[in-house]
């Protein structure tokens, strides 16, 4: 049995590179979001096209977790001001997190926490004092994951075309530059 520390030590977290495969990144998103899609949650990442992935990545900084030559995790940080999550609660100068995914075979070992910490550190260095994200309000496991990492519920929102209501969650980032 591989420990969480050993698994994470084998994984490199780095910015997405120009030469990286958008098709592979999209495949990771599909794998990671498939269990949620099977429960009826139609997250965009569950079935988005590579073109959608590319457009979304162009809006921010994408980090990938790489094990050998394979993507096993990703997180996208939008630091463009204004962004839709910041505007939802009257604070347009809030960075936001999207397309957060860990391959199902790598879940439960702390990789998601490492990716989230990397994203938070990056936006803190940019000078943002707050970061926001949205997740399915109806999935207590996902909400609890963020609460354990210091996020608080801000407001519910119903995104157009989604079969579920989301909850916007936010976290203050002490020590922002």
C-alpha positions in Angstrom: 0.0 0.0 0.0 1.4 3.4 -1.0 1.0 6.1 1.6 -0.4 9.5 0.8 3.0 11.1 1.4 4.7 8.6 -1.0 2.0 9.1 -3.7 2.2 12.9 -3.5 6.0 12.8 -3.5 5.9 11.0 -6.9 3.6 13.7 -8.4 4.9 17.0 -9.7 2.6 20.0 -9.6 3.5 22.6 -12.2 1.9 25.2 -14.5 0.3 23.8 -17.7 2.8 24.2 -20.5 2.1 25.3 -24.1 3.2 21.9 -25.4 0.9 20.0 -22.9 -2.0 18.1 -24.4 -5.4 19.9 -24.0 -7.0 16.6 -25.1 -5.3 14.8 -22.2 -6.3 17.5 -19.8 -9.9 17.2 -21.0 -9.8 13.5 -20.6 -8.7 13.9 -16.9 -11.6 16.3 -16.3 -14.0 13.8 -17.8 -12.7 10.9 -15.7 -12.7 13.0 -12.5 -16.2 14.4 -13.0 -17.8 11.2 -14.3 -18.9 10.0 -10.9 -20.6 13.4 -10.3 -22.3 13.3 -13.7 -23.7 9.8 -12.9 -25.5 11.3 -9.9 -27.1 13.9 -12.2 -24.7 16.8 -11.6 -24.0 18.3 -15.0 -20.8 20.1 -14.3 -19.3 21.7 -17.4 -16.1 19.8 -16.9 -17.9 16.4 -17.1 -18.3 16.5 -20.8 -16.7 19.7 -22.2 -14.9 19.6 -25.5 -11.2 20.2 -25.8 -12.0 23.6 -27.3 -13.9 24.5 -24.1 -11.0 23.4 -22.0 -8.6 25.5 -24.0 -10.9 28.6 -23.7 -11.2 28.2 -20.0 -7.5 27.6 -19.5 -6.8 30.8 -21.4 -8.7 32.8 -18.7 -6.3 32.0 -15.9 -3.4 30.0 -14.6 -3.8 26.3 -14.9 -1.8 23.9 -12.7 -1.5 20.2 -13.4 -0.3 17.4 -11.2 1.8 15.0 -13.3 2.7 11.4 -12.4 5.3 10.2 -14.8 3.9 11.4 -18.2 0.2 11.5 -17.1 -2.0 14.2 -15.8 -3.5 13.1 -12.5 -4.9 16.4 -11.2 -5.6 20.0 -12.2 -6.8 23.3 -10.9 -7.5 26.5 -12.8 -7.2 29.9 -11.1 -9.0 32.9 -12.7 -7.4 36.1 -11.5 -9.0 38.2 -14.2 -10.9 41.1 -12.7 -13.8 41.1 -12.7 -14.8 37.5 -12.6 -18.2 36.0 -12.3 -17.8 34.5 -8.8 -16.5 37.8 -7.3 -19.3 39.7 -8.9 -21.8 37.3 -7.4 -21.2 38.7 -3.9 -20.2 42.2 -4.7 -16.4 41.8 -4.7 -15.1 41.8 -8.2 -11.4 41.7 -7.1 -11.6 38.1 -5.9 -9.7 35.3 -7.6 -11.7 32.2 -8.4 -11.0 28.5 -8.8 -12.4 26.3 -11.6 -11.9 22.9 -13.3 -10.5 21.4 -10.0 -10.1 17.7 -10.6 -8.1 14.7 -9.3 -8.1 11.4 -11.3 -10.3 8.9 -9.4 -7.3 6.5 -8.9 -5.4 9.3 -7.1 -8.2 10.6 -4.9 -8.1 10.3 -1.2 -4.4 10.7 -0.8 -4.1 14.5 -0.3 -3.4 15.5 -3.9 -6.5 17.7 -4.1 -5.4 19.5 -0.9 -1.9 20.1 -2.5 -3.4 21.5 -5.7 -5.8 23.8 -3.8 -2.9 25.1 -1.6 -0.8 25.7 -4.7 -3.7 27.7 -6.3 -4.2 29.7 -3.1 -0.5 30.5 -2.8 -0.4 31.7 -6.4 -3.2 34.1 -6.0 -1.9 35.3 -2.6 1.4 36.2 -4.4 -0.6 38.2 -6.9 -2.0 40.2 -4.1 -5.5 38.8 -3.9 -6.9 38.7 -0.3 -9.7 36.3 -1.2 -10.4 33.3 -3.4 -13.8 31.9 -4.3 -15.2 28.8 -5.9 -18.5 27.1 -6.5 -19.6 23.6 -6.0 -22.8 21.6 -5.9 -24.8 22.6 -2.8 -26.4 19.1 -2.8 -23.1 17.3 -2.4 -22.2 17.4 1.3 -18.9 15.6 0.7 -17.6 18.3 -1.6 -18.9 21.2 0.6 -17.2 19.5 3.6 -13.9 19.2 1.7 -13.8 23.0 1.3 -15.0 23.8 4.8 -12.2 21.7 6.2 -9.8 23.9 4.2 -11.2 27.2 5.5 -13.8 28.0 3.0 -17.2 29.5 4.1 -20.5 29.5 2.3 -21.3 32.8 0.8 -24.4 32.5 -1.4 -26.4 29.9 -3.4 -26.6 30.4 -7.1 -28.4 28.7 -10.0 -26.2 28.7 -13.1 -28.0 28.7 -16.4 -28.3 25.2 -17.9 -27.3 23.4 -14.7 -29.4 20.7 -13.1 -28.2 21.6 -9.6 -27.9 24.6 -7.4 -24.4 25.7 -6.6 -23.0 27.3 -3.5 -20.3 29.9 -3.8 -17.7 29.5 -1.1 -14.9 31.9 -0.2 -11.7 31.9 1.7 -9.7 34.9 3.0 -6.0 34.7 2.2 -4.0 36.2 5.1 -0.6 37.5 4.1 -1.5 38.6 0.6 1.2 40.7 -1.0 
